[in-house]
Amino acid sequence: MAQSEIEMLKKAESDALKMVGSARSNAEERIKKAQKDAEELVLQKRKEAIDAVQDAKEKAEKTATKEAEKIRRQGEKEAERIKRQAERKVAEAVRYIVEKVTGGI
């Protein structure tokens, strides 16, 4: 009887060791999968962040381009206004210079 109890204990120990080994193997596989999933998630989030930065950059460039064009048009209008004003004063300037040179003859 002691022999059969010893054999039962040995079988129970063997079964327990198998269960521990299986649990350990299962845990290792889960850890590896979790690490892989985490790495993939980090890569995905990094790509999303890069895409978001690129989108923001493109939007800012479009806004800056529109603003620069607006400023350029305003500058052209102001330059044209100053040019017209200067052209109107050319005749007056010529008379003034002629008067100064000729002494008002």
Residue pairs with C-beta under 8 A, 6 or more apart in sequence:
none
